Amino acid sequence: MEEKLLSCYEAIATASGRMLDAARAADWEALVNAESDCTALINEARNLRNVWNCSASGEARRLYALRKVMADDAEIRALMQPWLLKLEGTLAGQPGNSRQGGSGD
């Protein structure tokens, strides 16, 4: 059971890596697909975690996977920030990026 739980955490880390690759390539559809995979795996891990605790070595593997997911998430957020600011400006009816002065300043 522990191996199944750890495999699930490692699969989450792999899915977050796919999300990061998609964000780097500005492939938003692939990002959404990988995010869906990641969400399903997270739910599976939660269910497994509720019934099983890891050994010390297993906990180290779990934490390694979680740290990778967190690092991937931070980079994805940094990559998406300019796109989100542009989208925010577009939705507000402003051309360009309104928070950075746009092109009309």
CYANA upper distance limits for C-alpha pairs under 8 A (distance plus 0.5 A):
  1 MET  CA      5 LEU  CA      6.90
  1 MET  CA     52 TRP  CA      7.78
  2 GLU  CA      6 LEU  CA      6.65
  2 GLU  CA     52 TRP  CA      7.39
  2 GLU  CA     53 ASN  CA      7.85
  2 GLU  CA     54 CYS  CA      6.55
  2 GLU  CA     58 GLY  CA      7.91
  3 GLU  CA      7 SER  CA      6.41
  4 LYS  CA      8 CYS  CA      6.67
  5 LEU  CA      9 TYR  CA      6.97
  5 LEU  CA     45 ALA  CA      6.66
  5 LEU  CA     48 LEU  CA      6.55
  5 LEU  CA     49 ARG  CA      7.52
  6 LEU  CA     10 GLU  CA      6.70
  6 LEU  CA     58 GLY  CA      7.36
  6 LEU  CA     61 ARG  CA      7.51
  6 LEU  CA     62 ARG  CA      6.58
  7 SER  CA     11 ALA  CA      6.55
  8 CYS  CA     12 ILE  CA      6.76
  8 CYS  CA     41 LEU  CA      6.90
  8 CYS  CA     42 ILE  CA      8.41
  8 CYS  CA     44 GLU  CA      7.90
  8 CYS  CA     45 ALA  CA      6.50
  9 TYR  CA     13 ALA  CA      6.89
  9 TYR  CA     41 LEU  CA      8.24
  9 TYR  CA     42 ILE  CA      8.24
  9 TYR  CA     45 ALA  CA      7.21
  9 TYR  CA     62 ARG  CA      6.66
  9 TYR  CA     65 ALA  CA      6.60
  9 TYR  CA     66 LEU  CA      7.84
 10 GLU  CA     14 THR  CA      6.76
 10 GLU  CA     62 ARG  CA      8.02
 10 GLU  CA     65 ALA  CA      6.14
 11 ALA  CA     15 ALA  CA      6.62
 11 ALA  CA     41 LEU  CA      7.75
 12 ILE  CA     16 SER  CA      6.65
 12 ILE  CA     38 CYS  CA      5.98
 12 ILE  CA     41 LEU  CA      6.49
 12 ILE  CA     42 ILE  CA      7.28
 12 ILE  CA     65 ALA  CA      8.14
 12 ILE  CA     69 VAL  CA      7.91
 13 ALA  CA     17 GLY  CA      6.74
 13 ALA  CA     65 ALA  CA      5.97
 13 ALA  CA     66 LEU  CA      7.47
 13 ALA  CA     68 LYS  CA      6.71
 13 ALA  CA     69 VAL  CA      5.75
 14 THR  CA     18 ARG  CA      6.92
 15 ALA  CA     19 MET  CA      6.76
 15 ALA  CA     34 ALA  CA      6.30
 15 ALA  CA     35 GLU  CA      7.77
 15 ALA  CA     37 ASP  CA      7.23
 15 ALA  CA     38 CYS  CA      6.02
 16 SER  CA     20 LEU  CA      6.69
 16 SER  CA     34 ALA  CA      7.72
 16 SER  CA     35 GLU  CA      7.86
 16 SER  CA     38 CYS  CA      7.26
 16 SER  CA     69 VAL  CA      6.28
 16 SER  CA     72 ASP  CA      6.77
 16 SER  CA     73 ASP  CA      7.81
 17 GLY  CA     21 ASP  CA      6.68
 17 GLY  CA     69 VAL  CA      8.12
 17 GLY  CA     72 ASP  CA      6.98
 18 ARG  CA     22 ALA  CA      6.62
 18 ARG  CA     31 LEU  CA      7.85
 18 ARG  CA     34 ALA  CA      6.69
 19 MET  CA     23 ALA  CA      6.67
 19 MET  CA     30 ALA  CA      7.78
 19 MET  CA     31 LEU  CA      5.31
 19 MET  CA     32 VAL  CA      8.24
 19 MET  CA     34 ALA  CA      5.97
 19 MET  CA     35 GLU  CA      6.96
 19 MET  CA     76 ILE  CA      8.09
 20 LEU  CA     24 ARG  CA      6.62
 20 LEU  CA     31 LEU  CA      8.09
 20 LEU  CA     72 ASP  CA      6.48
 20 LEU  CA     73 ASP  CA      8.00
 20 LEU  CA     75 GLU  CA      7.72
 20 LEU  CA     76 ILE  CA      6.11
 21 ASP  CA     25 ALA  CA      6.80
 22 ALA  CA     26 ALA  CA      6.47
 22 ALA  CA     27 ASP  CA      5.43
 22 ALA  CA     28 TRP  CA      7.12
 22 ALA  CA     30 ALA  CA      6.24
 22 ALA  CA     31 LEU  CA      5.62
 23 ALA  CA     27 ASP  CA      6.53
 23 ALA  CA     28 TRP  CA      7.15
 23 ALA  CA     31 LEU  CA      6.80
 23 ALA  CA     76 ILE  CA      6.56
 23 ALA  CA     79 LEU  CA      7.10
 23 ALA  CA     80 MET  CA      7.66
 24 ARG  CA     76 ILE  CA      8.26
 24 ARG  CA     79 LEU  CA      7.40
 27 ASP  CA     31 LEU  CA      6.80
 28 TRP  CA     32 VAL  CA      6.67
 29 GLU  CA     33 ASN  CA      6.77
 30 ALA  CA     34 ALA  CA      6.58
 31 LEU  CA     35 GLU  CA      6.50
 32 VAL  CA     36 SER  CA      6.72
 33 ASN  CA     37 ASP  CA      6.96
 34 ALA  CA     38 CYS  CA      6.60
 35 GLU  CA     39 THR  CA      6.59
 36 SER  CA     40 ALA  CA      6.85
 37 ASP  CA     41 LEU  CA      6.81
 38 CYS  CA     42 ILE  CA      6.59
 39 THR  CA     43 ASN  CA      6.79
 40 ALA  CA     44 GLU  CA      6.82
 41 LEU  CA     45 ALA  CA      6.60
 42 ILE  CA     46 ARG  CA      6.66
 43 ASN  CA     47 ASN  CA      6.87
 44 GLU  CA     48 LEU  CA      6.78
 45 ALA  CA     49 ARG  CA      6.34
 46 ARG  CA     50 ASN  CA      6.75
 47 ASN  CA     51 VAL  CA      7.58
 48 LEU  CA     52 TRP  CA      6.63
 49 ARG  CA     53 ASN  CA      6.86
 54 CYS  CA     58 GLY  CA      5.61
 54 CYS  CA     59 GLU  CA      5.88
 55 SER  CA     59 GLU  CA      6.46
 56 ALA  CA     60 ALA  CA      6.87
 57 SER  CA     61 ARG  CA      6.98
 58 GLY  CA     62 ARG  CA      6.65
 59 GLU  CA     63 LEU  CA      6.56
 60 ALA  CA     64 TYR  CA      6.64
 61 ARG  CA     65 ALA  CA      6.82
 62 ARG  CA     66 LEU  CA      6.75
 63 LEU  CA     67 ARG  CA      6.54
 64 TYR  CA     68 LYS  CA      6.86
 65 ALA  CA     69 VAL  CA      6.82
 66 LEU  CA     70 MET  CA      6.69
 67 ARG  CA     71 ALA  CA      6.68
 68 LYS  CA     72 ASP  CA      6.58
 69 VAL  CA     73 ASP  CA      6.52
 70 MET  CA     74 ALA  CA      6.71
 71 ALA  CA     75 GLU  CA      6.89
 72 ASP  CA     76 ILE  CA      6.59
 73 ASP  CA     77 ARG  CA      6.63
 74 ALA  CA     78 ALA  CA      6.81
 75 GLU  CA     79 LEU  CA      6.64
 76 ILE  CA     80 MET  CA      6.58
 77 ARG  CA     81 GLN  CA      6.49
 78 ALA  CA     82 PRO  CA      8.42
 79 LEU  CA     83 TRP  CA      8.35
 80 MET  CA     84 LEU  CA      6.55
 81 GLN  CA     85 LEU  CA      6.66
 82 PRO  CA     86 LYS  CA      6.71
 83 TRP  CA     87 LEU  CA      6.62
 84 LEU  CA     88 GLU  CA      6.52
 85 LEU  CA     89 GLY  CA      6.75
 85 LEU  CA     97 ASN  CA      6.64
 85 LEU  CA     98 SER  CA      8.21
 85 LEU  CA     99 ARG  CA      7.74
 86 LYS  CA     90 THR  CA      6.66
 86 LYS  CA     96 GLY  CA      6.54
 86 LYS  CA     97 ASN  CA      5.35
 86 LYS  CA     98 SER  CA      8.05
 87 LEU  CA     91 LEU  CA      6.57
 88 GLU  CA     92 ALA  CA      6.68
 88 GLU  CA     97 ASN  CA      8.50
 89 GLY  CA     93 GLY  CA      6.84
 89 GLY  CA     94 GLN  CA      5.54
 89 GLY  CA     95 PRO  CA      6.97
 89 GLY  CA     96 GLY  CA      6.99
 89 GLY  CA     97 ASN  CA      6.11
 89 GLY  CA     98 SER  CA      5.97
 89 GLY  CA     99 ARG  CA      8.38
 90 THR  CA     94 GLN  CA      5.83
 90 THR  CA     95 PRO  CA      6.46
 90 THR  CA     96 GLY  CA      7.63
 94 GLN  CA     98 SER  CA      7.10
 95 PRO  CA    102 GLY  CA      7.62
 96 GLY  CA    102 GLY  CA      5.58
 96 GLY  CA    103 SER  CA      7.15
 97 ASN  CA    101 GLY  CA      7.15
 97 ASN  CA    102 GLY  CA      5.38
 98 SER  CA    102 GLY  CA      5.70
101 GLY  CA    105 ASP  CA      6.49
